[in-house]
Amino acid sequence: MDLVRESAGAGRVVLWEESARDGAQAKTLMTAGFRVRLARETGRIFDSDGPRHVVFAAGFPAVCGEEFEAVRRVAGEAEGAVSVAAVCRGARRDLEQAVASVRGSRHARVMVVVPASEAMARVMVHVVAATRPRAVNEAKARPSGQPVALWAHHAGTRHAVTARTALDAAGIALAGRLLAEEHLTLLLPLRAGARWPDWLAPACKDGWVLLFGARWQPLAPLLDEHPVLYVSSANRTGGPPAATPAEALAVFPATVPVLRARHPADDPADGPARRATTTVTLHPDGRLSLHRHGAQDRPFPDPDAYLTDLRARYAPSPT
């Protein structure tokens, strides 16, 4: 019996508690013991009916072994207090790890996060990506040393970057969600004096790092093989970004391979005009500002309206 579904179907309150999940995006900010206590206290709001009313997102088991064990401990020790959930990407290995982390826990479930929606795929342009920043710049016919965005599609890469920013825990959690769920391009402030690996330097300029978050799910198996990738819109300098594989083939020389996986929106008559991703700056104090218009803010009348909507949708969970 699915107690949560039963409660929802009867019109009763169901809480999705994701404080631990947000912490996991900053790589286990919450210890396993703290997560267990938080789950128990949250479930206690509903006395013995906690599993009917609270789904407790315990974390991302695929992030690292420590995270897997933290989720596993919550699943075992908070069983009966809440319905424990493991969160994962839509990749087979991640899903298997998520299932294993909560296996045997009564009323447990798995939440699968699909990194890019079909709606976003319909309005975003193609990109050029490479394991070397020089290759991206050469494909675009621009100076080889020009800064290039880092593709933050891999959890380990994203965590390594955000740990070196001037953001607090809440800011790091917000950055993770804006990249993984909103698919934005983000400018994040670097922490003064922080040392970073050589692979991060090409994405840094004047104390800021540029991260690209969008990802079309069918490309996940290919992207997962390359944790560090550099990316930019698929255009030659000065030209419009390519919206279809055919346009990319026409723009780039034969030395630049083009993936030809077709999407229904490749037919211009089948949807809205394609655009590059919206770029948002996340400031050290948590403020958001619009750096560049793009696909995500297009439906809104002005930047303030979009930023207001972002703040509302990605407000931290009440504690």
Secondary structure, DSSP 8 states (H G I E B T S, - for coil): --HHHHHHHTT---EEE-HHHHHHTTSS-S-HHHHHHHHHHHHHTTGGGHHHHEEEEEE-TTS-HHHHHHHHHHHHHSBTTBEEEEEEESSHHHHHHHHHHHTT-TT-EEEEE-SS-HHHHHHB--EEEESSHHHHHHHTTS-TTS--EEE--SHHHHHHHHTTBS--HHHHHHHHHHHHTS--EEEEEB-TT----GGGGGGEETTEEEEE----GGGHHHHTT-SS-EEEESS-TTS----SHHHHHHHS-TTS-------GGGSGGGSS--B---EEEE-TTS-EEEEE--TTTTTSSSHHHHHHHHHHHT-----
